[in-house]
Amino acid sequence: MTTAYDPFGVPGPRRPPQDPLLSLPDHPSGEWATAHRPEPRFGHPRPASRFGAPYLPSPTGAATYPVVADPAAEPAVLNGRGRNRLMTMLLVLVLLLVAGWQAWRLDRVDSRLGASADQLAGALQRQDQLAQRADRLEQKLAAVFDPEAISSSVLPSVFRVRAGNFTGTAFSVGDKAAEGQANLLTNFHVVESVWNSGDRKVFLERGKDEVSATIVKVNKSNDLALLRANRKIAGLDTAPATVKPGQQVVVVGAPLGLEDTVTTGVVSAYRPDDSQGATIQFDAPINPGNSGGPVVNSADEVIGLATAKARDAEGIGLAVPIKTACDAFKVC
């Protein structure tokens, strides 16, 4: 509270502080305060002012003061529109982070798939290499000469032939015989005496087993004879390819009547233009009784029929190629 003084020095009543807003022209409180200003108690009218103007006049032309703040003028952080923009920016940032993380994961998955594809291709390549190696090993094993295995496969099809006073060897060949029969090949000179006598019956012997057979056909120029037995005997396979020098062979027969005899050697030469027909030369030991016996390669295939040996020489045996016999009798 302050004390007001009039021009004559008489103190007036104390009045409360005046609010400046009440003096504004457009404020009704200001007008009312001016109109109803209290008079001094001592009977002296209060002059308008020390300077002749009304006391606390309302200023004219003064600038008005805003009573309510404009929301648009508030700081962005306090404005609803600013908050929306901030939330939008945060959402976009989160979406960008999620998209980047997903792209990173997809890139890693793609990398892993690429690595897996490479590993699979490598495994398939290694598998192919192993398969090729296995094939090569199988071919090498097939080419390995195993006289024991060859003998076990061939011997059941080979018999000693008794034709009159002569003995030799015969073997079953092919699978074209009638049911319950077998076709066998041997040399003509083994059955020559029986054939010339007009008889056709010979005997096939193996241990205590004896089978009768008939001379069906002969080929004197090539020293070949075809026998037929009234019994099923497994036939041996024949080699389709022409023999080559150096091939290892097994010769099975009954030299001097000793059945199931096996000797080994190699093909020494192939002579297709001999005067008596194509001839295979080999170095496996043979003796009388081996005539007509099979000469077998490492694949258990017959390449020829042992026919003769050179006199006064070692390691020179001769055989008729199996192709000659097959062409002559059509039984292979």
C-alpha positions as a Markdown table, in Angstrom:
| # | Residue | x | y | z |
|---|---|---|---|---|
| 1 | Met | 0.0 | 0.0 | 0.0 |
| 2 | Thr | 1.2 | 3.6 | -0.8 |
| 3 | Thr | 0.1 | 7.0 | 0.5 |
| 4 | Ala | -1.1 | 9.5 | -2.1 |
| 5 | Tyr | -0.6 | 13.3 | -1.7 |
| 6 | Asp | -2.8 | 16.0 | -3.1 |
| 7 | Pro | -1.4 | 19.3 | -4.5 |
| 8 | Phe | -1.9 | 21.0 | -1.3 |
| 9 | Gly | 0.2 | 18.6 | 0.7 |
| 10 | Val | -2.6 | 16.9 | 2.5 |
| 11 | Pro | -2.1 | 13.2 | 2.5 |
| 12 | Gly | -4.9 | 11.2 | 1.0 |
| 13 | Pro | -6.1 | 7.8 | 1.9 |
| 14 | Arg | -3.9 | 4.8 | 1.1 |
| 15 | Arg | -4.9 | 2.9 | -2.1 |
| 16 | Pro | -4.0 | -0.5 | -3.3 |
| 17 | Pro | -1.6 | -0.8 | -6.2 |
| 18 | Gln | -3.3 | -0.3 | -9.5 |
| 19 | Asp | -3.1 | -3.0 | -12.1 |
| 20 | Pro | -1.8 | -1.5 | -15.4 |
| 21 | Leu | -4.2 | -3.6 | -17.4 |
| 22 | Leu | -7.1 | -1.8 | -15.7 |
| 23 | Ser | -6.0 | 1.4 | -17.4 |
| 24 | Leu | -6.3 | -0.1 | -20.9 |
| 25 | Pro | -9.0 | 1.7 | -23.0 |
| 26 | Asp | -10.9 | -1.5 | -23.8 |
| 27 | His | -10.9 | -2.9 | -20.3 |
| 28 | Pro | -14.2 | -2.3 | -18.5 |
| 29 | Ser | -12.6 | -2.4 | -15.1 |
| 30 | Gly | -10.4 | 0.5 | -16.1 |
| 31 | Glu | -13.4 | 2.7 | -17.1 |
| 32 | Trp | -15.3 | 1.8 | -13.9 |
| 33 | Ala | -12.3 | 2.5 | -11.7 |
| 34 | Thr | -11.9 | 5.9 | -13.3 |
| 35 | Ala | -15.6 | 6.7 | -13.0 |
| 36 | His | -15.8 | 5.5 | -9.4 |
| 37 | Arg | -12.5 | 6.7 | -8.0 |
| 38 | Pro | -13.1 | 7.5 | -4.3 |
| 39 | Glu | -12.8 | 11.1 | -3.2 |
| 40 | Pro | -10.6 | 12.3 | -0.4 |
| 41 | Arg | -12.0 | 12.1 | 3.1 |
| 42 | Phe | -11.0 | 15.7 | 4.1 |
| 43 | Gly | -13.4 | 17.5 | 1.7 |
| 44 | His | -10.9 | 18.6 | -0.8 |
| 45 | Pro | -11.6 | 17.3 | -4.2 |
| 46 | Arg | -8.8 | 15.5 | -5.7 |
| 47 | Pro | -7.4 | 17.2 | -8.8 |
| 48 | Ala | -7.1 | 15.3 | -11.9 |
| 49 | Ser | -3.3 | 15.2 | -11.6 |
| 50 | Arg | -0.3 | 17.2 | -10.7 |
| 51 | Phe | 0.0 | 18.1 | -14.4 |
| 52 | Gly | -3.7 | 19.0 | -15.0 |
| 53 | Ala | -4.6 | 15.7 | -16.5 |
| 54 | Pro | -7.0 | 13.2 | -15.0 |
| 55 | Tyr | -5.4 | 10.9 | -12.5 |
| 56 | Leu | -4.3 | 7.6 | -14.0 |
| 57 | Pro | -5.8 | 8.3 | -17.3 |
| 58 | Ser | -6.2 | 5.4 | -19.8 |
| 59 | Pro | -3.5 | 5.8 | -22.3 |
| 60 | Thr | -4.6 | 6.5 | -25.7 |
| 61 | Gly | -3.1 | 4.8 | -28.7 |
| 62 | Ala | -1.2 | 2.4 | -26.4 |
| 63 | Ala | -0.5 | -1.1 | -27.8 |
| 64 | Thr | -2.8 | -3.8 | -26.5 |
| 65 | Tyr | -1.4 | -6.8 | -24.6 |
| 66 | Pro | -2.5 | -10.4 | -25.5 |
| 67 | Val | -4.3 | -12.1 | -22.7 |
| 68 | Val | -4.3 | -15.7 | -24.2 |
| 69 | Ala | -1.2 | -17.1 | -25.9 |
| 70 | Asp | -1.5 | -18.4 | -29.6 |
| 71 | Pro | -0.9 | -22.2 | -29.7 |
| 72 | Ala | 0.9 | -21.8 | -33.0 |
| 73 | Ala | 3.5 | -19.6 | -31.3 |
| 74 | Glu | 4.3 | -22.2 | -28.7 |
| 75 | Pro | 7.6 | -24.2 | -29.0 |
| 76 | Ala | 7.3 | -27.3 | -31.2 |
| 77 | Val | 8.0 | -29.7 | -28.4 |
| 78 | Leu | 4.9 | -28.3 | -26.6 |
| 79 | Asn | 2.7 | -28.1 | -29.6 |
| 80 | Gly | 0.5 | -31.2 | -30.6 |
| 81 | Arg | 1.5 | -30.8 | -34.2 |
| 82 | Gly | 5.2 | -30.9 | -33.2 |
| 83 | Arg | 4.6 | -34.0 | -31.1 |
| 84 | Asn | 3.0 | -35.7 | -34.1 |
| 85 | Arg | 5.9 | -34.9 | -36.3 |
| 86 | Leu | 8.3 | -36.2 | -33.7 |
| 87 | Met | 6.4 | -39.5 | -33.4 |
| 88 | Thr | 6.3 | -39.9 | -37.2 |
| 89 | Met | 10.1 | -39.4 | -37.4 |
| 90 | Leu | 10.6 | -42.0 | -34.6 |
| 91 | Leu | 8.3 | -44.5 | -36.4 |
| 92 | Val | 10.2 | -44.0 | -39.7 |
| 93 | Leu | 13.5 | -44.4 | -37.9 |
| 94 | Val | 12.3 | -47.7 | -36.3 |
| 95 | Leu | 11.0 | -48.9 | -39.7 |
| 96 | Leu | 14.3 | -48.1 | -41.3 |
| 97 | Leu | 16.2 | -50.0 | -38.6 |
| 98 | Val | 13.9 | -53.0 | -38.9 |
| 99 | Ala | 14.2 | -53.0 | -42.7 |
| 100 | Gly | 18.0 | -52.8 | -42.4 |
| 101 | Trp | 18.0 | -55.7 | -40.0 |
| 102 | Gln | 15.8 | -57.8 | -42.2 |
| 103 | Ala | 18.0 | -57.0 | -45.2 |
| 104 | Trp | 21.1 | -58.0 | -43.2 |
| 105 | Arg | 19.5 | -61.3 | -42.2 |
| 106 | Leu | 18.4 | -62.0 | -45.8 |
| 107 | Asp | 22.0 | -61.3 | -47.0 |
| 108 | Arg | 23.3 | -63.7 | -44.4 |
| 109 | Val | 20.8 | -66.4 | -45.5 |
| 110 | Asp | 21.7 | -65.8 | -49.1 |
| 111 | Ser | 25.4 | -66.2 | -48.2 |
| 112 | Arg | 24.7 | -69.4 | -46.4 |
| 113 | Leu | 22.6 | -70.8 | -49.2 |
| 114 | Gly | 25.5 | -70.0 | -51.6 |
| 115 | Ala | 28.0 | -71.7 | -49.4 |
| 116 | Ser | 25.7 | -74.7 | -49.1 |
| 117 | Ala | 25.3 | -74.9 | -52.9 |
| 118 | Asp | 29.1 | -74.8 | -53.3 |
| 119 | Gln | 29.5 | -77.5 | -50.7 |
| 120 | Leu | 26.8 | -79.6 | -52.4 |
| 121 | Ala | 28.5 | -79.2 | -55.8 |
| 122 | Gly | 31.8 | -80.1 | -54.3 |
| 123 | Ala | 30.3 | -83.2 | -52.7 |
| 124 | Leu | 28.7 | -84.3 | -56.0 |
| 125 | Gln | 32.0 | -83.7 | -57.7 |
| 126 | Arg | 33.8 | -85.8 | -55.1 |
| 127 | Gln | 31.2 | -88.5 | -55.5 |
| 128 | Asp | 31.7 | -88.5 | -59.3 |
| 129 | Gln | 35.4 | -88.8 | -58.7 |
| 130 | Leu | 34.9 | -91.7 | -56.3 |
| 131 | Ala | 32.6 | -93.4 | -58.8 |
| 132 | Gln | 35.2 | -93.0 | -61.5 |
| 133 | Arg | 37.9 | -94.4 | -59.2 |
| 134 | Ala | 35.6 | -97.3 | -58.3 |
| 135 | Asp | 35.0 | -98.0 | -62.0 |
| 136 | Arg | 38.8 | -97.9 | -62.7 |
| 137 | Leu | 39.5 | -100.2 | -59.8 |
| 138 | Glu | 36.7 | -102.6 | -60.9 |
| 139 | Gln | 38.3 | -102.6 | -64.4 |
| 140 | Lys | 41.7 | -103.3 | -62.9 |
| 141 | Leu | 40.2 | -106.0 | -60.7 |
| 142 | Ala | 38.5 | -107.5 | -63.7 |
| 143 | Ala | 41.8 | -107.5 | -65.5 |
| 144 | Val | 43.6 | -109.2 | -62.6 |
| 145 | Phe | 44.5 | -112.7 | -63.6 |
| 146 | Asp | 43.1 | -115.2 | -61.1 |
| 147 | Pro | 43.7 | -118.8 | -62.3 |
| 148 | Glu | 42.0 | -120.3 | -59.2 |
| 149 | Ala | 38.8 | -118.4 | -59.8 |
| 150 | Ile | 38.9 | -119.1 | -63.5 |
| 151 | Ser | 39.4 | -122.8 | -62.9 |
| 152 | Ser | 36.5 | -122.9 | -60.4 |
| 153 | Ser | 34.2 | -121.3 | -63.0 |
| 154 | Val | 35.3 | -123.4 | -66.0 |
| 155 | Leu | 35.9 | -126.9 | -64.7 |
| 156 | Pro | 32.2 | -128.0 | -64.2 |
| 157 | Ser | 31.7 | -127.6 | -68.0 |
| 158 | Val | 34.8 | -129.5 | -69.1 |
| 159 | Phe | 34.9 | -133.4 | -69.6 |
| 160 | Arg | 37.3 | -136.0 | -70.7 |
| 161 | Val | 36.2 | -137.6 | -74.0 |
| 162 | Arg | 36.6 | -141.3 | -74.6 |
| 163 | Ala | 36.2 | -142.2 | -78.2 |
| 164 | Gly | 37.3 | -145.8 | -78.9 |
| 165 | Asn | 40.9 | -146.1 | -78.0 |
| 166 | Phe | 41.5 | -142.3 | -77.9 |
| 167 | Thr | 41.0 | -139.7 | -75.2 |
| 168 | Gly | 40.8 | -136.0 | -75.4 |
| 169 | Thr | 38.8 | -133.1 | -73.9 |
| 170 | Ala | 35.4 | -131.5 | -74.7 |
| 171 | Phe | 33.6 | -128.6 | -73.1 |
| 172 | Ser | 30.0 | -127.3 | -73.2 |
| 173 | Val | 29.4 | -124.1 | -75.0 |
| 174 | Gly | 26.6 | -121.6 | -75.4 |
| 175 | Asp | 22.9 | -121.9 | -74.5 |
| 176 | Lys | 21.3 | -122.9 | -77.8 |
| 177 | Ala | 21.0 | -126.6 | -77.0 |
| 178 | Ala | 17.5 | -128.1 | -76.7 |
| 179 | Glu | 15.9 | -128.6 | -73.3 |
| 180 | Gly | 17.8 | -131.4 | -71.4 |
| 181 | Gln | 20.7 | -131.4 | -73.8 |
| 182 | Ala | 24.1 | -129.7 | -74.2 |
| 183 | Asn | 26.4 | -128.9 | -77.1 |
| 184 | Leu | 30.0 | -129.7 | -76.7 |
| 185 | Leu | 33.1 | -128.8 | -78.8 |
| 186 | Thr | 36.2 | -130.9 | -79.3 |
| 187 | Asn | 38.8 | -131.7 | -82.0 |
| 188 | Phe | 38.0 | -133.9 | -84.9 |
| 189 | His | 41.1 | -135.9 | -84.5 |
| 190 | Val | 39.9 | -136.9 | -81.0 |
| 191 | Val | 36.7 | -138.6 | -82.4 |
| 192 | Glu | 38.1 | -139.4 | -85.9 |
| 193 | Ser | 38.3 | -143.2 | -85.4 |
| 194 | Val | 34.7 | -143.4 | -84.2 |
| 195 | Trp | 33.5 | -141.1 | -87.0 |
| 196 | Asn | 35.3 | -143.1 | -89.7 |
| 197 | Ser | 34.0 | -146.4 | -88.4 |
| 198 | Gly | 30.5 | -145.1 | -88.9 |
| 199 | Asp | 29.7 | -145.0 | -85.2 |
| 200 | Arg | 28.6 | -141.8 | -83.5 |
| 201 | Lys | 28.7 | -142.6 | -79.9 |
| 202 | Val | 31.3 | -141.3 | -77.4 |
| 203 | Phe | 31.5 | -141.0 | -73.7 |
| 204 | Leu | 32.0 | -137.9 | -71.5 |
| 205 | Glu | 33.7 | -138.6 | -68.1 |
| 206 | Arg | 34.4 | -136.6 | -65.1 |
| 207 | Gly | 35.3 | -138.5 | -62.0 |
| 208 | Lys | 32.7 | -141.2 | -61.5 |
| 209 | Asp | 30.2 | -139.3 | -63.6 |
| 210 | Glu | 29.8 | -140.7 | -67.2 |
| 211 | Val | 27.6 | -139.2 | -69.8 |
| 212 | Ser | 26.9 | -140.6 | -73.3 |
| 213 | Ala | 27.1 | -138.2 | -76.2 |
| 214 | Thr | 26.7 | -138.2 | -80.0 |
| 215 | Ile | 28.9 | -136.8 | -82.7 |
| 216 | Val | 26.6 | -134.5 | -84.6 |
| 217 | Lys | 28.9 | -132.6 | -87.0 |
| 218 | Val | 32.5 | -132.5 | -88.0 |
| 219 | Asn | 34.7 | -129.9 | -89.7 |
| 220 | Lys | 37.8 | -131.7 | -90.9 |
| 221 | Ser | 39.5 | -128.7 | -92.4 |
| 222 | Asn | 39.5 | -126.9 | -89.1 |
| 223 | Asp | 39.9 | -130.0 | -86.9 |
| 224 | Leu | 36.6 | -129.5 | -85.2 |
| 225 | Ala | 33.7 | -131.7 | -84.0 |
| 226 | Leu | 30.3 | -131.0 | -82.4 |
| 227 | Leu | 29.0 | -133.4 | -79.8 |
| 228 | Arg | 25.5 | -133.5 | -78.2 |
| 229 | Ala | 24.9 | -134.9 | -74.7 |
| 230 | Asn | 21.5 | -135.9 | -73.4 |
| 231 | Arg | 22.0 | -134.0 | -70.3 |
| 232 | Lys | 22.0 | -130.3 | -69.3 |
| 233 | Ile | 25.5 | -129.0 | -68.9 |
| 234 | Ala | 26.3 | -125.3 | -68.2 |
| 235 | Gly | 27.8 | -123.7 | -71.3 |
| 236 | Leu | 30.9 | -121.5 | -71.2 |
| 237 | Asp | 30.9 | -117.9 | -72.6 |
| 238 | Thr | 32.9 | -117.2 | -75.7 |
| 239 | Ala | 35.1 | -114.1 | -76.2 |
| 240 | Pro | 33.7 | -111.7 | -78.8 |
| 241 | Ala | 36.9 | -109.8 | -79.4 |
| 242 | Thr | 40.0 | -110.9 | -81.3 |
| 243 | Val | 42.8 | -112.1 | -79.1 |
| 244 | Lys | 46.0 | -110.1 | -78.7 |
| 245 | Pro | 49.5 | -111.2 | -77.8 |
| 246 | Gly | 50.3 | -110.9 | -74.1 |
| 247 | Gln | 46.8 | -111.9 | -72.9 |
| 248 | Gln | 47.0 | -114.3 | -70.0 |
| 249 | Val | 45.2 | -117.6 | -70.4 |
| 250 | Val | 44.2 | -120.8 | -68.6 |
| 251 | Val | 44.2 | -124.1 | -70.4 |
| 252 | Val | 41.9 | -126.9 | -69.0 |
| 253 | Gly | 42.0 | -130.5 | -70.1 |
| 254 | Ala | 42.9 | -134.1 | -69.4 |
| 255 | Pro | 46.5 | -134.6 | -70.5 |
| 256 | Leu | 47.4 | -138.3 | -70.6 |
| 257 | Gly | 43.8 | -138.9 | -69.3 |
| 258 | Leu | 44.4 | -136.8 | -66.1 |
| 259 | Glu | 41.1 | -134.9 | -66.0 |
| 260 | Asp | 40.7 | -131.4 | -64.5 |
| 261 | Thr | 44.2 | -130.4 | -65.2 |
| 262 | Val | 44.9 | -126.7 | -65.4 |
| 263 | Thr | 47.9 | -124.9 | -66.9 |
| 264 | Thr | 48.5 | -121.2 | -67.4 |
| 265 | Gly | 50.4 | -119.0 | -69.9 |
| 266 | Val | 50.0 | -116.1 | -72.3 |
| 267 | Val | 49.0 | -115.7 | -75.9 |
| 268 | Ser | 52.3 | -115.7 | -77.8 |
| 269 | Ala | 50.9 | -114.8 | -81.1 |
| 270 | Tyr | 47.7 | -114.6 | -83.2 |
| 271 | Arg | 48.1 | -115.9 | -86.8 |
| 272 | Pro | 45.0 | -115.3 | -88.8 |
| 273 | Asp | 46.6 | -116.1 | -92.2 |
| 274 | Asp | 48.0 | -119.6 | -91.6 |
| 275 | Ser | 47.6 | -122.1 | -94.4 |
| 276 | Gln | 45.4 | -124.3 | -92.3 |
| 277 | Gly | 43.3 | -121.4 | -91.0 |
| 278 | Ala | 43.6 | -118.8 | -88.2 |
| 279 | Thr | 45.7 | -120.0 | -85.3 |
| 280 | Ile | 46.3 | -118.9 | -81.7 |
| 281 | Gln | 49.8 | -119.6 | -80.3 |
| 282 | Phe | 50.2 | -119.8 | -76.5 |
| 283 | Asp | 52.9 | -120.9 | -74.1 |
| 284 | Ala | 50.9 | -122.8 | -71.5 |
| 285 | Pro | 52.1 | -126.5 | -71.3 |
| 286 | Ile | 49.9 | -129.0 | -73.0 |
| 287 | Asn | 50.2 | -132.8 | -73.7 |
| 288 | Pro | 48.3 | -135.5 | -75.5 |
| 289 | Gly | 44.8 | -135.5 | -74.0 |
| 290 | Asn | 44.6 | -131.7 | -73.9 |
| 291 | Ser | 43.2 | -131.7 | -77.4 |
| 292 | Gly | 39.8 | -130.0 | -77.6 |
| 293 | Gly | 40.2 | -128.4 | -74.2 |
| 294 | Pro | 39.2 | -124.7 | -73.7 |
| 295 | Val | 41.7 | -121.9 | -73.7 |
| 296 | Val | 40.2 | -119.3 | -71.4 |
| 297 | Asn | 41.0 | -115.6 | -70.8 |
| 298 | Ser | 40.9 | -113.6 | -67.5 |
| 299 | Ala | 37.2 | -112.8 | -68.0 |
| 300 | Asp | 36.3 | -116.6 | -68.0 |
| 301 | Glu | 35.7 | -116.5 | -71.8 |
| 302 | Val | 36.8 | -119.2 | -74.2 |
| 303 | Ile | 39.2 | -117.8 | -76.9 |
| 304 | Gly | 40.0 | -121.1 | -78.5 |
| 305 | Leu | 40.3 | -125.0 | -78.5 |
| 306 | Ala | 43.8 | -126.4 | -77.7 |
| 307 | Thr | 44.8 | -128.5 | -80.7 |
| 308 | Ala | 48.4 | -129.4 | -80.8 |
| 309 | Lys | 51.9 | -128.6 | -79.5 |
| 310 | Ala | 55.2 | -128.2 | -81.4 |
| 311 | Arg | 57.4 | -131.3 | -81.3 |
| 312 | Asp | 61.0 | -130.9 | -80.0 |
| 313 | Ala | 60.1 | -127.4 | -78.6 |
| 314 | Glu | 58.9 | -126.0 | -75.3 |
| 315 | Gly | 56.1 | -123.5 | -74.8 |
| 316 | Ile | 54.6 | -123.6 | -78.3 |
| 317 | Gly | 51.0 | -124.6 | -78.2 |
| 318 | Leu | 48.4 | -124.1 | -80.9 |
| 319 | Ala | 44.6 | -123.5 | -80.7 |
| 320 | Val | 41.7 | -123.0 | -83.1 |
| 321 | Pro | 40.0 | -119.7 | -82.4 |
| 322 | Ile | 36.6 | -120.1 | -80.9 |
| 323 | Lys | 35.1 | -117.8 | -83.6 |
| 324 | Thr | 36.0 | -120.4 | -86.2 |
| 325 | Ala | 34.1 | -123.1 | -84.3 |
| 326 | Cys | 31.1 | -120.9 | -83.6 |
| 327 | Asp | 30.9 | -119.9 | -87.3 |
| 328 | Ala | 31.2 | -123.6 | -88.4 |
| 329 | Phe | 28.4 | -125.0 | -86.1 |
| 330 | Lys | 26.3 | -122.0 | -85.1 |
| 331 | Val | 26.0 | -123.1 | -81.5 |
| 332 | Cys | 27.6 | -120.2 | -79.6 |
